[in-house]
């Protein structure tokens, strides 16, 4: 539904529109069901959040990071130990960055992100 309208705004809207899209999608990762979060990821929201990380708007960058964290947490296994959760969280983040930026690097060069 609504993700198909908000995600393009995150990716290509003016900066004020992008900031609002970050906040709206962050709420969806907190309060939406898992299927909604999966649909958001499949629709390309993760790349939009990652691209926004280079923004000068620190409060919204923080919200984008929280949103990415929410997405990763929603895919956790509740039976894992805290150490395993952390290790898996880091591995998922690395895989996500590689996939989003189509690179073999765990943390892509910032210049490639922009």
C-alpha positions as a Markdown table, in Angstrom:
| # | Residue | x | y | z |
|---|---|---|---|---|
| 1 | Unk | 0.0 | 0.0 | 0.0 |
| 2 | Unk | 1.4 | 3.2 | 1.3 |
| 3 | Unk | 5.0 | 2.2 | 1.0 |
| 4 | Unk | 4.8 | 2.4 | -2.8 |
| 5 | Unk | 4.1 | 6.1 | -2.4 |
| 6 | Unk | 6.4 | 7.0 | 0.4 |
| 7 | Unk | 9.6 | 5.1 | -0.7 |
| 8 | Unk | 10.0 | 7.0 | -4.0 |
| 9 | Unk | 9.7 | 10.2 | -1.9 |
| 10 | Unk | 12.6 | 9.0 | 0.3 |
| 11 | Unk | 14.7 | 8.2 | -2.7 |
| 12 | Unk | 14.0 | 11.2 | -5.0 |
| 13 | Unk | 12.0 | 13.9 | -3.1 |
| 14 | Unk | 13.3 | 17.2 | -2.0 |
| 15 | Unk | 15.2 | 17.2 | 1.3 |
| 16 | Unk | 12.2 | 18.2 | 3.5 |
| 17 | Unk | 10.1 | 15.5 | 1.8 |
| 18 | Unk | 12.9 | 12.9 | 2.3 |
| 19 | Unk | 13.1 | 13.8 | 6.0 |
| 20 | Unk | 9.3 | 13.3 | 6.4 |
| 21 | Unk | 9.5 | 10.0 | 4.6 |
| 22 | Unk | 12.3 | 8.8 | 6.9 |
| 23 | Unk | 10.1 | 9.6 | 9.9 |
| 24 | Unk | 7.0 | 7.9 | 8.4 |
| 25 | Unk | 8.9 | 4.8 | 7.5 |
| 26 | Unk | 10.6 | 4.6 | 10.8 |
| 27 | Unk | 7.2 | 4.5 | 12.5 |
| 28 | Unk | 6.3 | 1.6 | 10.2 |
| 29 | Unk | 9.3 | -0.4 | 11.3 |
| 30 | Unk | 8.4 | 0.2 | 14.9 |
| 31 | Unk | 4.7 | -0.4 | 14.8 |
| 32 | Unk | 4.0 | -2.2 | 11.5 |
| 33 | Unk | 3.8 | -5.9 | 11.2 |
| 34 | Unk | 6.6 | -8.0 | 9.9 |
| 35 | Unk | 5.0 | -8.4 | 6.5 |
| 36 | Unk | 4.9 | -4.6 | 6.1 |
| 37 | Unk | 8.6 | -4.3 | 7.0 |
| 38 | Unk | 9.5 | -7.1 | 4.5 |
| 39 | Unk | 7.5 | -5.2 | 1.8 |
| 40 | Unk | 9.3 | -2.0 | 2.7 |
| 41 | Unk | 12.7 | -3.7 | 2.3 |
| 42 | Unk | 11.6 | -5.3 | -1.0 |
| 43 | Unk | 10.5 | -1.9 | -2.3 |
| 44 | Unk | 13.9 | -0.4 | -1.9 |
| 45 | Unk | 13.6 | 1.6 | 1.3 |
| 46 | Unk | 17.0 | 0.4 | 2.7 |
| 47 | Unk | 18.9 | 2.0 | -0.1 |
| 48 | Unk | 17.1 | 5.3 | 0.6 |
| 49 | Unk | 17.9 | 5.1 | 4.3 |
| 50 | Unk | 21.6 | 4.4 | 3.5 |
| 51 | Unk | 21.9 | 7.2 | 1.0 |
| 52 | Unk | 20.4 | 9.6 | 3.6 |
| 53 | Unk | 23.1 | 8.8 | 6.0 |
| 54 | Unk | 25.4 | 11.3 | 4.3 |
| 55 | Unk | 22.9 | 14.1 | 5.0 |
| 56 | Unk | 23.8 | 17.1 | 7.1 |
| 57 | Unk | 20.5 | 16.7 | 9.1 |
| 58 | Unk | 21.9 | 14.8 | 12.1 |
| 59 | Unk | 18.5 | 14.2 | 13.8 |
| 60 | Unk | 17.1 | 12.6 | 10.7 |
| 61 | Unk | 20.3 | 10.7 | 10.1 |
| 62 | Unk | 19.8 | 9.3 | 13.6 |
| 63 | Unk | 16.2 | 8.3 | 12.8 |
| 64 | Unk | 17.4 | 6.6 | 9.5 |
| 65 | Unk | 19.9 | 4.6 | 11.6 |
| 66 | Unk | 17.3 | 3.6 | 14.1 |
| 67 | Unk | 15.1 | 2.5 | 11.2 |
| 68 | Unk | 17.8 | 0.3 | 9.8 |
| 69 | Unk | 18.3 | -1.1 | 13.2 |
| 70 | Unk | 14.6 | -1.8 | 13.6 |
| 71 | Unk | 14.6 | -3.6 | 10.2 |
| 72 | Unk | 17.6 | -5.8 | 11.3 |
| 73 | Unk | 16.0 | -6.5 | 14.8 |
| 74 | Unk | 12.7 | -7.6 | 13.2 |
| 75 | Unk | 14.6 | -10.4 | 11.6 |
| 76 | Unk | 16.3 | -11.6 | 14.8 |
| 77 | Unk | 15.8 | -15.1 | 16.2 |
| 78 | Unk | 14.3 | -14.7 | 19.8 |
| 79 | Unk | 16.1 | -17.8 | 21.0 |
| 80 | Unk | 19.7 | -16.6 | 20.3 |
| 81 | Unk | 22.0 | -15.6 | 23.1 |
| 82 | Unk | 23.0 | -11.9 | 23.4 |
| 83 | Unk | 26.4 | -12.6 | 21.9 |
| 84 | Unk | 25.0 | -14.5 | 19.0 |
| 85 | Unk | 22.5 | -11.7 | 18.4 |
| 86 | Unk | 25.2 | -9.1 | 18.2 |
| 87 | Unk | 27.3 | -11.2 | 15.9 |
| 88 | Unk | 24.4 | -12.0 | 13.6 |
| 89 | Unk | 23.3 | -8.3 | 13.7 |
| 90 | Unk | 26.8 | -7.3 | 12.5 |
| 91 | Unk | 26.8 | -9.9 | 9.8 |
| 92 | Unk | 23.3 | -9.0 | 8.6 |
| 93 | Unk | 24.3 | -5.3 | 8.5 |
| 94 | Unk | 27.4 | -6.2 | 6.4 |
| 95 | Unk | 25.4 | -8.3 | 4.0 |
| 96 | Unk | 22.8 | -5.6 | 3.7 |
| 97 | Unk | 25.4 | -2.9 | 2.9 |
| 98 | Unk | 27.0 | -5.2 | 0.3 |
| 99 | Unk | 23.6 | -5.9 | -1.4 |
| 100 | Unk | 22.4 | -2.3 | -1.2 |
| 101 | Unk | 25.6 | -0.9 | -2.7 |
| 102 | Unk | 26.3 | -3.8 | -5.0 |
| 103 | Unk | 29.8 | -4.3 | -3.7 |
| 104 | Unk | 31.9 | -7.0 | -2.2 |
| 105 | Unk | 33.2 | -4.5 | 0.5 |
| 106 | Unk | 31.7 | -4.9 | 4.0 |
| 107 | Unk | 31.6 | -1.1 | 4.3 |
| 108 | Unk | 31.6 | 0.6 | 1.0 |
| 109 | Unk | 33.5 | 3.7 | 0.2 |
| 110 | Unk | 31.4 | 6.7 | 1.2 |
| 111 | Unk | 32.1 | 8.3 | -2.2 |
| 112 | Unk | 30.3 | 5.3 | -3.8 |
| 113 | Unk | 27.3 | 5.9 | -1.6 |
| 114 | Unk | 26.7 | 9.4 | -2.7 |
